[in-house]
Amino acid sequence: MIIRTIESILSGIRERVTAVGKDERGIGVVEVILILVVLIGLVVIFRDQLTSLVNSIFGRIAEDANAL
């Protein structure tokens, strides 16, 4: 009696774990997280170049605004 109850509980747990493994609804979230990790990595790698680029762009904007 107790062994059958434990077996049925374990069977239910196996079915739920299998169902979670086959569920593909969370794949979109994982893809977005991986894309963000790659983008953050690129920003960290090219931080100095990006900073100088943004500074030069804002410098040109300021010069053009003063010219008006």
C-alpha positions as CSV (number, residue, x, y, z in Angstrom):
1,M,0.0,0.0,0.0
2,I,2.7,2.5,1.0
3,I,5.0,1.4,-1.7
4,R,2.3,1.9,-4.3
5,T,1.6,5.4,-3.0
6,I,5.3,6.2,-3.2
7,E,5.5,4.8,-6.7
8,S,2.5,6.8,-7.8
9,I,4.1,10.0,-6.3
10,L,7.4,9.3,-8.1
11,S,5.6,8.6,-11.3
12,G,3.8,11.9,-11.0
13,I,7.0,13.7,-10.4
14,R,8.6,12.0,-13.4
15,E,5.7,13.1,-15.6
16,R,5.9,16.7,-14.5
17,V,9.7,16.8,-15.0
18,T,9.3,15.4,-18.5
19,A,6.5,17.9,-19.3
20,V,8.7,20.8,-18.1
21,G,11.6,19.5,-20.2
22,K,9.4,19.4,-23.3
23,D,7.8,22.8,-22.7
24,E,9.2,25.3,-25.1
25,R,7.5,28.5,-23.8
26,G,10.6,29.6,-22.0
27,I,12.9,29.4,-25.0
28,G,12.2,33.0,-26.0
29,V,13.2,34.2,-22.6
30,V,16.5,32.3,-22.8
31,E,17.2,33.7,-26.3
32,V,16.7,37.2,-25.1
33,I,18.9,36.7,-22.1
34,L,21.7,35.3,-24.3
35,I,21.4,38.2,-26.7
36,L,21.7,40.7,-23.8
37,V,24.7,38.8,-22.5
38,V,26.4,39.1,-25.9
39,L,25.6,42.8,-26.2
40,I,26.8,43.6,-22.7
41,G,30.0,41.7,-23.5
42,L,30.6,43.7,-26.6
43,V,30.0,46.9,-24.8
44,V,32.5,45.9,-22.1
45,I,35.1,44.9,-24.8
46,F,34.7,48.0,-26.9
47,R,34.0,50.5,-24.0
48,D,36.8,52.9,-24.8
49,Q,36.0,53.0,-28.5
50,L,32.3,53.5,-27.8
51,T,33.0,56.3,-25.3
52,S,35.2,58.2,-27.7
53,L,32.6,57.8,-30.5
54,V,29.8,59.1,-28.3
55,N,31.9,62.0,-27.1
56,S,32.8,63.0,-30.7
57,I,29.2,62.8,-31.7
58,F,28.0,65.0,-28.9
59,G,30.9,67.3,-29.5
60,R,29.7,67.8,-33.1
61,I,26.2,68.3,-32.0
62,A,27.3,71.0,-29.6
63,E,29.4,72.7,-32.3
64,D,26.5,72.6,-34.7
65,A,24.1,74.0,-32.0
66,N,26.5,76.8,-31.3
67,A,26.8,77.6,-35.0
68,L,23.1,78.3,-35.1
